[in-house]
Amino acid sequence: MYNRVSMKKHLEAIDPNPHLVDRHQNFWHLAVIQGASFGVPALTIMGSLSDTYGAGTTFNSICIGNLILWIIGLATVAMAFSERKNAIQNLIDYIGKPGSILGGLVLLLAFLFWYSLQLRGTMSAMSGALQQQVSVQNGFDIRVGTALGLFVALLSLGGIRLIRWTAVVAFPFLMAFLLYALFMKSQFPVFKGTWGISIHAIAVVIATPLPGVVNLPTFFRHSRSRAHAFFALTLLTIFIICIEGAGILLGSGLPKMDLIFAYLSFDFTNLIITILFILMSLVCINLVNIYFVSAAWAAMLPRIGGAKEFAIVGMVGTIAFTFFQARDPLYFIENVLDGFIACLGITILMAYLVRRIVNHRERGFEKLISGLCWLIGCITVVYMQSWTSLQSSIVFFSGIGASGLAFLLFIFVEETIWSFMNCVSPTHKLASKK
């Protein structure tokens, strides 16, 4: 009884008014909110992959990676939708309260780094476009980036309804701009002879939006129905494939990634349109990041919630952008956090599937096992990232593999012992029937 009461209090602290949650968002709202959050960084990452592995291989990797993400997203939304749980409430169900707080901390740190990195990538693209027309002074990136970060933090005070309105307005413009940019580009990468599959490219495609996929319940609890949520996920997958595919065409063959839209800056009108795209993309991405973080923040600091919470998260992300300019440590920490989240995702996915099949497991023990499996994966990620010179994809899959293998071994031993005891012990047989 004590555990149930304490769990209820913890859930109420995270979401004190679940009956007031907006549940009127249709599939289009949900899809465009997430779709609008794939902007300049996604384009540059896919362009870089295309230069490394070829356009055809990168496109195959985008399709495969996003289908895997669709499966993960489907399971994540399904396991949390019936009770309209956010991401942290979902974690409590599968790894327990201590694990959910630790998971919330990991998600919070990951999205703060993403907030900072999105500002950095946006300012690089903006500087690259502006340099075609004007001279950009030293310190421009930091000053303007800080101002934009604070602006988005204040804008987030509007909550989920403002995020929805912003995405619905911005998404058509963002897609139209990409079509215009493709139309204006004179040279595209060669697809012929480049078709193949790259494990590293697939890992990058999965790792880039994976924190958001694990956190999808935070947004999809606002859906009108389960059908709207699932169809939104399918639409989102199509949008992402199209956007990342555009990244192959726009970002390939560039001497520097911050020059991705430089070819459009040949006159003032095109420059204004390009800057508007970059700014709208940043606003949509970081509004989504702030709302994603809200569930993790509320789990750890439930007394500071609501609008204040959104603004504080945005300001902390802006501070991280302003004071941490060294790229290598940021990318190292980001890779480690992405690995942690990947291990968390595979752990709760396997726990969900096993729970659908096996009904006799004791919930407390089940959560303990899941938490241990996640911890094993995290330790593997830290070791591989710190003490090896392997590609990030190998580190990524090593963590997932360690968590998955540990989970399978625990389940094998647990179910073997349970079945053996029920075969030989009348007491256990009676308990099993009950």
GUKE-572972 format. One record per residue (C-alpha): residue number from 1; residue in three letters; x, y, z. Coordinates in steps of 0.2 Angstrom, whole numbers, plus 5000, padded with zeros to 4 digits. Layout:
% GUKE-572972
{papa NUM, "ALA", {X, Y, Z}}
...
This chain:
% GUKE-572972
{papa 1, "MET", {5000, 5000, 5000}}
{papa 2, "TYR", {5014, 5012, 5004}}
{papa 3, "ASN", {5022, 5009, 4987}}
{papa 4, "ARG", {5006, 5013, 4978}}
{papa 5, "VAL", {5003, 5029, 4988}}
{papa 6, "SER", {5021, 5035, 4986}}
{papa 7, "MET", {5020, 5031, 4967}}
{papa 8, "LYS", {5003, 5041, 4966}}
{papa 9, "LYS", {5011, 5056, 4974}}
{papa 10, "HIS", {5026, 5055, 4963}}
{papa 11, "LEU", {5015, 5054, 4947}}
{papa 12, "GLU", {5004, 5069, 4954}}
{papa 13, "ALA", {5020, 5079, 4956}}
{papa 14, "ILE", {5025, 5076, 4938}}
{papa 15, "ASP", {5008, 5080, 4931}}
{papa 16, "PRO", {4997, 5087, 4945}}
{papa 17, "ASN", {4982, 5090, 4933}}
{papa 18, "PRO", {4981, 5076, 4921}}
{papa 19, "HIS", {4962, 5080, 4917}}
{papa 20, "LEU", {4967, 5097, 4911}}
{papa 21, "VAL", {4980, 5090, 4898}}
{papa 22, "ASP", {4975, 5096, 4880}}
{papa 23, "ARG", {4968, 5081, 4872}}
{papa 24, "HIS", {4962, 5089, 4856}}
{papa 25, "GLN", {4977, 5087, 4844}}
{papa 26, "ASN", {4974, 5078, 4828}}
{papa 27, "PHE", {4987, 5068, 4818}}
{papa 28, "TRP", {4992, 5083, 4808}}
{papa 29, "HIS", {4996, 5094, 4823}}
{papa 30, "LEU", {5006, 5080, 4831}}
{papa 31, "ALA", {5016, 5076, 4815}}
{papa 32, "VAL", {5020, 5094, 4810}}
{papa 33, "ILE", {5026, 5099, 4828}}
{papa 34, "GLN", {5039, 5085, 4827}}
{papa 35, "GLY", {5042, 5087, 4809}}
{papa 36, "ALA", {5046, 5106, 4810}}
{papa 37, "SER", {5059, 5101, 4823}}
{papa 38, "PHE", {5070, 5094, 4810}}
{papa 39, "GLY", {5080, 5108, 4802}}
{papa 40, "VAL", {5097, 5114, 4798}}
{papa 41, "PRO", {5107, 5102, 4809}}
{papa 42, "ALA", {5098, 5087, 4801}}
{papa 43, "LEU", {5102, 5093, 4784}}
{papa 44, "THR", {5120, 5096, 4787}}
{papa 45, "ILE", {5122, 5079, 4796}}
{papa 46, "MET", {5114, 5070, 4781}}
{papa 47, "GLY", {5125, 5080, 4769}}
{papa 48, "SER", {5140, 5075, 4778}}
{papa 49, "LEU", {5135, 5056, 4778}}
{papa 50, "SER", {5132, 5057, 4759}}
{papa 51, "ASP", {5150, 5064, 4757}}
{papa 52, "THR", {5157, 5049, 4767}}
{papa 53, "TYR", {5146, 5035, 4761}}
{papa 54, "GLY", {5138, 5040, 4745}}
{papa 55, "ALA", {5121, 5047, 4741}}
{papa 56, "GLY", {5113, 5030, 4738}}
{papa 57, "THR", {5120, 5022, 4754}}
{papa 58, "THR", {5115, 5037, 4764}}
{papa 59, "PHE", {5097, 5037, 4757}}
{papa 60, "ASN", {5095, 5018, 4761}}
{papa 61, "SER", {5102, 5021, 4779}}
{papa 62, "ILE", {5089, 5035, 4781}}
{papa 63, "CYS", {5075, 5024, 4776}}
{papa 64, "ILE", {5080, 5009, 4787}}
{papa 65, "GLY", {5085, 5020, 4802}}
{papa 66, "ASN", {5068, 5029, 4801}}
{papa 67, "LEU", {5058, 5012, 4800}}
{papa 68, "ILE", {5067, 5006, 4815}}
{papa 69, "LEU", {5063, 5022, 4824}}
{papa 70, "TRP", {5045, 5020, 4819}}
{papa 71, "ILE", {5044, 5003, 4827}}
{papa 72, "ILE", {5052, 5010, 4843}}
{papa 73, "GLY", {5040, 5025, 4843}}
{papa 74, "LEU", {5025, 5014, 4840}}
{papa 75, "ALA", {5029, 5004, 4855}}
{papa 76, "THR", {5034, 5019, 4866}}
{papa 77, "VAL", {5017, 5028, 4862}}
{papa 78, "ALA", {5007, 5012, 4864}}
{papa 79, "MET", {5014, 5008, 4881}}
{papa 80, "ALA", {5010, 5025, 4888}}
{papa 81, "PHE", {4995, 5031, 4878}}
{papa 82, "SER", {4980, 5022, 4888}}
{papa 83, "GLU", {4984, 5032, 4904}}
{papa 84, "ARG", {4990, 5048, 4895}}
{papa 85, "LYS", {5007, 5047, 4903}}
{papa 86, "ASN", {5022, 5057, 4899}}
{papa 87, "ALA", {5039, 5050, 4896}}
{papa 88, "ILE", {5045, 5050, 4914}}
{papa 89, "GLN", {5028, 5042, 4920}}
{papa 90, "ASN", {5031, 5029, 4907}}
{papa 91, "LEU", {5049, 5026, 4914}}
{papa 92, "ILE", {5042, 5024, 4931}}
{papa 93, "ASP", {5031, 5009, 4925}}
{papa 94, "TYR", {5046, 5000, 4918}}
{papa 95, "ILE", {5062, 5004, 4928}}
{papa 96, "GLY", {5055, 5011, 4944}}
{papa 97, "LYS", {5055, 5028, 4953}}
{papa 98, "PRO", {5074, 5029, 4956}}
{papa 99, "GLY", {5077, 5024, 4938}}
{papa 100, "SER", {5065, 5036, 4931}}
{papa 101, "ILE", {5073, 5050, 4941}}
{papa 102, "LEU", {5090, 5045, 4934}}
{papa 103, "GLY", {5082, 5043, 4917}}
{papa 104, "GLY", {5075, 5060, 4918}}
{papa 105, "LEU", {5092, 5068, 4923}}
{papa 106, "VAL", {5099, 5060, 4907}}
{papa 107, "LEU", {5085, 5066, 4896}}
{papa 108, "LEU", {5087, 5083, 4904}}
{papa 109, "LEU", {5106, 5084, 4901}}
{papa 110, "ALA", {5104, 5077, 4883}}
{papa 111, "PHE", {5091, 5090, 4878}}
{papa 112, "LEU", {5100, 5105, 4886}}
{papa 113, "PHE", {5115, 5099, 4875}}
{papa 114, "TRP", {5104, 5098, 4860}}
{papa 115, "TYR", {5097, 5116, 4864}}
{papa 116, "SER", {5115, 5122, 4864}}
{papa 117, "LEU", {5120, 5113, 4849}}
{papa 118, "GLN", {5105, 5118, 4839}}
{papa 119, "LEU", {5109, 5136, 4843}}
{papa 120, "ARG", {5127, 5133, 4837}}
{papa 121, "GLY", {5122, 5125, 4821}}
{papa 122, "THR", {5109, 5138, 4817}}
{papa 123, "MET", {5122, 5152, 4820}}
{papa 124, "SER", {5135, 5143, 4809}}
{papa 125, "ALA", {5122, 5142, 4795}}
{papa 126, "MET", {5116, 5160, 4797}}
{papa 127, "SER", {5134, 5166, 4797}}
{papa 128, "GLY", {5138, 5156, 4781}}
{papa 129, "ALA", {5123, 5164, 4772}}
{papa 130, "LEU", {5126, 5182, 4778}}
{papa 131, "GLN", {5145, 5182, 4773}}
{papa 132, "GLN", {5139, 5181, 4755}}
{papa 133, "GLN", {5132, 5199, 4757}}
{papa 134, "VAL", {5140, 5207, 4772}}
{papa 135, "SER", {5155, 5206, 4784}}
{papa 136, "VAL", {5151, 5196, 4799}}
{papa 137, "GLN", {5161, 5202, 4815}}
{papa 138, "ASN", {5169, 5192, 4828}}
{papa 139, "GLY", {5157, 5187, 4842}}
{papa 140, "PHE", {5142, 5188, 4831}}
{papa 141, "ASP", {5138, 5170, 4833}}
{papa 142, "ILE", {5138, 5171, 4852}}
{papa 143, "ARG", {5129, 5188, 4854}}
{papa 144, "VAL", {5115, 5184, 4842}}
{papa 145, "GLY", {5114, 5165, 4847}}
{papa 146, "THR", {5112, 5171, 4865}}
{papa 147, "ALA", {5098, 5183, 4861}}
{papa 148, "LEU", {5089, 5170, 4850}}
{papa 149, "GLY", {5090, 5157, 4864}}
{papa 150, "LEU", {5083, 5169, 4877}}
{papa 151, "PHE", {5069, 5174, 4864}}
{papa 152, "VAL", {5064, 5155, 4862}}
{papa 153, "ALA", {5065, 5153, 4881}}
{papa 154, "LEU", {5052, 5167, 4883}}
{papa 155, "LEU", {5042, 5161, 4869}}
{papa 156, "SER", {5040, 5144, 4877}}
{papa 157, "LEU", {5029, 5152, 4891}}
{papa 158, "GLY", {5015, 5149, 4879}}
{papa 159, "GLY", {5016, 5130, 4882}}
{papa 160, "ILE", {5009, 5116, 4871}}
{papa 161, "ARG", {4996, 5127, 4862}}
{papa 162, "LEU", {5009, 5140, 4856}}
{papa 163, "ILE", {5020, 5126, 4851}}
{papa 164, "ARG", {5006, 5119, 4840}}
{papa 165, "TRP", {5002, 5135, 4833}}
{papa 166, "THR", {5020, 5139, 4829}}
{papa 167, "ALA", {5023, 5122, 4820}}
{papa 168, "VAL", {5006, 5123, 4810}}
{papa 169, "VAL", {5011, 5140, 4804}}
{papa 170, "ALA", {5030, 5136, 4801}}
{papa 171, "PHE", {5030, 5119, 4794}}
{papa 172, "PRO", {5022, 5123, 4776}}
{papa 173, "PHE", {5035, 5137, 4775}}
{papa 174, "LEU", {5049, 5126, 4780}}
{papa 175, "MET", {5044, 5113, 4767}}
{papa 176, "ALA", {5041, 5126, 4753}}
{papa 177, "PHE", {5059, 5133, 4757}}
{papa 178, "LEU", {5067, 5116, 4755}}
{papa 179, "LEU", {5058, 5113, 4738}}
{papa 180, "TYR", {5064, 5131, 4733}}
{papa 181, "ALA", {5082, 5127, 4738}}
{papa 182, "LEU", {5082, 5111, 4729}}
{papa 183, "PHE", {5075, 5120, 4713}}
{papa 184, "MET", {5088, 5133, 4714}}
{papa 185, "LYS", {5103, 5121, 4717}}
{papa 186, "SER", {5112, 5118, 4701}}
{papa 187, "GLN", {5122, 5102, 4706}}
{papa 188, "PHE", {5117, 5087, 4715}}
{papa 189, "PRO", {5127, 5072, 4721}}
{papa 190, "VAL", {5128, 5056, 4710}}
{papa 191, "PHE", {5117, 5042, 4716}}
{papa 192, "LYS", {5123, 5029, 4703}}
{papa 193, "GLY", {5135, 5016, 4709}}
{papa 194, "THR", {5133, 5022, 4727}}
{papa 195, "TRP", {5119, 5011, 4733}}
{papa 196, "GLY", {5123, 5001, 4748}}
{papa 197, "ILE", {5120, 4999, 4767}}
{papa 198, "SER", {5131, 5007, 4781}}
{papa 199, "ILE", {5129, 5002, 4799}}
{papa 200, "HIS", {5137, 5018, 4805}}
{papa 201, "ALA", {5126, 5029, 4794}}
{papa 202, "ILE", {5110, 5019, 4801}}
{papa 203, "ALA", {5117, 5022, 4819}}
{papa 204, "VAL", {5118, 5041, 4815}}
{papa 205, "VAL", {5101, 5041, 4808}}
{papa 206, "ILE", {5094, 5032, 4823}}
{papa 207, "ALA", {5104, 5042, 4836}}
{papa 208, "THR", {5100, 5059, 4830}}
{papa 209, "PRO", {5081, 5059, 4834}}
{papa 210, "LEU", {5081, 5044, 4847}}
{papa 211, "PRO", {5080, 5055, 4862}}
{papa 212, "GLY", {5064, 5063, 4855}}
{papa 213, "VAL", {5057, 5046, 4851}}
{papa 214, "VAL", {5059, 5040, 4869}}
{papa 215, "ASN", {5051, 5056, 4874}}
{papa 216, "LEU", {5036, 5055, 4862}}
{papa 217, "PRO", {5023, 5051, 4875}}
{papa 218, "THR", {5026, 5068, 4882}}
{papa 219, "PHE", {5018, 5075, 4866}}
{papa 220, "PHE", {5007, 5061, 4860}}
{papa 221, "ARG", {4997, 5061, 4876}}
{papa 222, "HIS", {4989, 5076, 4869}}
{papa 223, "SER", {4982, 5066, 4854}}
{papa 224, "ARG", {4963, 5064, 4851}}
{papa 225, "SER", {4964, 5045, 4850}}
{papa 226, "ARG", {4976, 5031, 4848}}
{papa 227, "ALA", {4973, 5031, 4829}}
{papa 228, "HIS", {4977, 5049, 4828}}
{papa 229, "ALA", {4994, 5046, 4837}}
{papa 230, "PHE", {4999, 5031, 4826}}
{papa 231, "PHE", {4994, 5039, 4810}}
{papa 232, "ALA", {5004, 5055, 4816}}
{papa 233, "LEU", {5019, 5044, 4819}}
{papa 234, "THR", {5018, 5037, 4801}}
{papa 235, "LEU", {5016, 5054, 4794}}
{papa 236, "LEU", {5031, 5060, 4804}}
{papa 237, "THR", {5042, 5046, 4798}}
{papa 238, "ILE", {5038, 5051, 4780}}
{papa 239, "PHE", {5042, 5069, 4784}}
{papa 240, "ILE", {5058, 5065, 4791}}
{papa 241, "ILE", {5063, 5054, 4777}}
{papa 242, "CYS", {5059, 5068, 4765}}
{papa 243, "ILE", {5069, 5081, 4775}}
{papa 244, "GLU", {5084, 5070, 4778}}
{papa 245, "GLY", {5083, 5065, 4759}}
{papa 246, "ALA", {5084, 5084, 4755}}
{papa 247, "GLY", {5099, 5085, 4766}}
{papa 248, "ILE", {5108, 5073, 4755}}
{papa 249, "LEU", {5104, 5084, 4740}}
{papa 250, "LEU", {5108, 5101, 4748}}
{papa 251, "GLY", {5122, 5096, 4760}}
{papa 252, "SER", {5133, 5085, 4749}}
{papa 253, "GLY", {5150, 5091, 4742}}
{papa 254, "LEU", {5151, 5107, 4753}}
{papa 255, "PRO", {5169, 5113, 4759}}
{papa 256, "LYS", {5161, 5118, 4775}}
{papa 257, "MET", {5144, 5113, 4782}}
{papa 258, "ASP", {5139, 5131, 4787}}
{papa 259, "LEU", {5139, 5135, 4768}}
{papa 260, "ILE", {5124, 5124, 4765}}
{papa 261, "PHE", {5113, 5139, 4760}}
{papa 262, "ALA", {5127, 5150, 4754}}
{papa 263, "TYR", {5122, 5148, 4736}}
{papa 264, "LEU", {5105, 5156, 4739}}
{papa 265, "SER", {5112, 5172, 4746}}
{papa 266, "PHE", {5116, 5180, 4729}}
{papa 267, "ASP", {5103, 5194, 4731}}
{papa 268, "PHE", {5095, 5202, 4746}}
{papa 269, "THR", {5077, 5194, 4744}}
{papa 270, "ASN", {5085, 5176, 4744}}
{papa 271, "LEU", {5096, 5181, 4759}}
{papa 272, "ILE", {5080, 5186, 4769}}
{papa 273, "ILE", {5071, 5170, 4764}}
{papa 274, "THR", {5085, 5160, 4769}}
{papa 275, "ILE", {5088, 5168, 4786}}
{papa 276, "LEU", {5069, 5167, 4790}}
{papa 277, "PHE", {5070, 5148, 4786}}
{papa 278, "ILE", {5085, 5146, 4798}}
{papa 279, "LEU", {5077, 5156, 4812}}
{papa 280, "MET", {5060, 5148, 4810}}
{papa 281, "SER", {5068, 5131, 4811}}
{papa 282, "LEU", {5078, 5136, 4827}}
{papa 283, "VAL", {5062, 5142, 4835}}
{papa 284, "CYS", {5052, 5126, 4831}}
{papa 285, "ILE", {5067, 5114, 4836}}
{papa 286, "ASN", {5070, 5122, 4853}}
{papa 287, "LEU", {5052, 5125, 4858}}
{papa 288, "VAL", {5050, 5106, 4856}}
{papa 289, "ASN", {5066, 5103, 4865}}
{papa 290, "ILE", {5060, 5113, 4880}}
{papa 291, "TYR", {5043, 5104, 4881}}
{papa 292, "PHE", {5052, 5088, 4880}}
{papa 293, "VAL", {5063, 5092, 4895}}
{papa 294, "SER", {5048, 5098, 4905}}
{papa 295, "ALA", {5043, 5080, 4910}}
{papa 296, "ALA", {5061, 5077, 4916}}
{papa 297, "TRP", {5062, 5093, 4925}}
{papa 298, "ALA", {5045, 5090, 4934}}
{papa 299, "ALA", {5051, 5073, 4940}}
{papa 300, "MET", {5066, 5081, 4949}}
{papa 301, "LEU", {5059, 5098, 4953}}
{papa 302, "PRO", {5040, 5096, 4954}}
{papa 303, "ARG", {5038, 5113, 4964}}
{papa 304, "ILE", {5045, 5123, 4950}}
{papa 305, "GLY", {5033, 5119, 4936}}
{papa 306, "GLY", {5022, 5126, 4922}}
{papa 307, "ALA", {5028, 5141, 4913}}
{papa 308, "LYS", {5042, 5145, 4924}}
{papa 309, "GLU", {5049, 5128, 4921}}
{papa 310, "PHE", {5049, 5131, 4902}}
{papa 311, "ALA", {5058, 5148, 4903}}
{papa 312, "ILE", {5071, 5141, 4916}}
{papa 313, "VAL", {5075, 5126, 4904}}
{papa 314, "GLY", {5077, 5138, 4889}}
{papa 315, "MET", {5088, 5150, 4899}}
{papa 316, "VAL", {5100, 5136, 4906}}
{papa 317, "GLY", {5102, 5129, 4888}}
{papa 318, "THR", {5106, 5147, 4882}}
{papa 319, "ILE", {5119, 5148, 4896}}
{papa 320, "ALA", {5127, 5132, 4890}}
{papa 321, "PHE", {5128, 5139, 4873}}
{papa 322, "THR", {5136, 5155, 4879}}
{papa 323, "PHE", {5149, 5148, 4890}}
{papa 324, "PHE", {5154, 5131, 4883}}
{papa 325, "GLN", {5161, 5134, 4866}}
{papa 326, "ALA", {5173, 5120, 4865}}
{papa 327, "ARG", {5165, 5108, 4852}}
{papa 328, "ASP", {5175, 5091, 4856}}
{papa 329, "PRO", {5169, 5090, 4874}}
{papa 330, "LEU", {5151, 5094, 4870}}
{papa 331, "TYR", {5151, 5081, 4856}}
{papa 332, "PHE", {5159, 5068, 4868}}
{papa 333, "ILE", {5146, 5071, 4881}}
{papa 334, "GLU", {5132, 5071, 4868}}
{papa 335, "ASN", {5138, 5054, 4861}}
{papa 336, "VAL", {5138, 5047, 4879}}
{papa 337, "LEU", {5121, 5054, 4883}}
{papa 338, "ASP", {5114, 5047, 4866}}
{papa 339, "GLY", {5121, 5030, 4871}}
{papa 340, "PHE", {5113, 5031, 4888}}
{papa 341, "ILE", {5096, 5035, 4880}}
{papa 342, "ALA", {5098, 5021, 4867}}
{papa 343, "CYS", {5101, 5009, 4881}}
{papa 344, "LEU", {5086, 5015, 4890}}
{papa 345, "GLY", {5075, 5014, 4874}}
{papa 346, "ILE", {5080, 4996, 4871}}
{papa 347, "THR", {5077, 4991, 4889}}
{papa 348, "ILE", {5060, 4998, 4891}}
{papa 349, "LEU", {5055, 4991, 4874}}
{papa 350, "MET", {5060, 4974, 4879}}
{papa 351, "ALA", {5052, 4975, 4896}}
{papa 352, "TYR", {5036, 4980, 4887}}
{papa 353, "LEU", {5036, 4966, 4875}}
{papa 354, "VAL", {5040, 4953, 4889}}
{papa 355, "ARG", {5026, 4960, 4900}}
{papa 356, "ARG", {5014, 4957, 4886}}
{papa 357, "ILE", {5019, 4939, 4885}}
{papa 358, "VAL", {5023, 4935, 4904}}
{papa 359, "ASN", {5011, 4939, 4917}}
{papa 360, "HIS", {5018, 4931, 4933}}
{papa 361, "ARG", {5033, 4943, 4935}}
{papa 362, "GLU", {5033, 4953, 4952}}
{papa 363, "ARG", {5033, 4971, 4947}}
{papa 364, "GLY", {5046, 4977, 4959}}
{papa 365, "PHE", {5058, 4963, 4953}}
{papa 366, "GLU", {5054, 4967, 4935}}
{papa 367, "LYS", {5059, 4985, 4937}}
{papa 368, "LEU", {5075, 4981, 4946}}
{papa 369, "ILE", {5080, 4969, 4932}}
{papa 370, "SER", {5076, 4982, 4919}}
{papa 371, "GLY", {5086, 4996, 4929}}
{papa 372, "LEU", {5101, 4984, 4930}}
{papa 373, "CYS", {5101, 4981, 4911}}
{papa 374, "TRP", {5100, 4999, 4908}}
{papa 375, "LEU", {5115, 5002, 4920}}
{papa 376, "ILE", {5125, 4988, 4911}}
{papa 377, "GLY", {5122, 4997, 4894}}
{papa 378, "CYS", {5127, 5014, 4901}}
{papa 379, "ILE", {5143, 5007, 4909}}
{papa 380, "THR", {5147, 4999, 4892}}
{papa 381, "VAL", {5144, 5015, 4883}}
{papa 382, "VAL", {5156, 5025, 4895}}
{papa 383, "TYR", {5169, 5012, 4893}}
{papa 384, "MET", {5169, 5011, 4874}}
{papa 385, "GLN", {5168, 5030, 4872}}
{papa 386, "SER", {5182, 5034, 4884}}
{papa 387, "TRP", {5194, 5020, 4881}}
{papa 388, "THR", {5193, 5015, 4863}}
{papa 389, "SER", {5195, 5024, 4847}}
{papa 390, "LEU", {5181, 5015, 4839}}
{papa 391, "GLN", {5167, 5024, 4828}}
{papa 392, "SER", {5153, 5031, 4837}}
{papa 393, "SER", {5141, 5019, 4829}}
{papa 394, "ILE", {5151, 5004, 4837}}
{papa 395, "VAL", {5149, 5013, 4854}}
{papa 396, "PHE", {5131, 5016, 4851}}
{papa 397, "PHE", {5127, 4998, 4846}}
{papa 398, "SER", {5139, 4991, 4860}}
{papa 399, "GLY", {5128, 4999, 4873}}
{papa 400, "ILE", {5112, 4993, 4865}}
{papa 401, "GLY", {5119, 4976, 4863}}
{papa 402, "ALA", {5125, 4975, 4881}}
{papa 403, "SER", {5108, 4981, 4888}}
{papa 404, "GLY", {5098, 4969, 4876}}
{papa 405, "LEU", {5110, 4954, 4880}}
{papa 406, "ALA", {5109, 4957, 4899}}
{papa 407, "PHE", {5090, 4958, 4898}}
{papa 408, "LEU", {5089, 4941, 4888}}
{papa 409, "LEU", {5100, 4933, 4901}}
{papa 410, "PHE", {5091, 4939, 4916}}
{papa 411, "ILE", {5074, 4933, 4908}}
{papa 412, "PHE", {5081, 4916, 4903}}
{papa 413, "VAL", {5087, 4913, 4921}}
{papa 414, "GLU", {5072, 4920, 4929}}
{papa 415, "GLU", {5059, 4910, 4918}}
{papa 416, "THR", {5070, 4894, 4919}}
{papa 417, "ILE", {5070, 4895, 4938}}
{papa 418, "TRP", {5051, 4899, 4939}}
{papa 419, "SER", {5046, 4885, 4927}}
{papa 420, "PHE", {5057, 4873, 4936}}
{papa 421, "MET", {5050, 4877, 4953}}
{papa 422, "ASN", {5033, 4876, 4947}}
{papa 423, "CYS", {5036, 4859, 4940}}
{papa 424, "VAL", {5044, 4851, 4956}}
{papa 425, "SER", {5036, 4861, 4970}}
{papa 426, "PRO", {5017, 4859, 4974}}
{papa 427, "THR", {5018, 4875, 4984}}
{papa 428, "HIS", {5024, 4884, 4969}}
{papa 429, "LYS", {5011, 4876, 4958}}
{papa 430, "LEU", {4997, 4882, 4970}}
{papa 431, "ALA", {5005, 4900, 4970}}
{papa 432, "SER", {5006, 4899, 4951}}
{papa 433, "LYS", {4988, 4895, 4949}}
{papa 434, "LYS", {4983, 4909, 4961}}
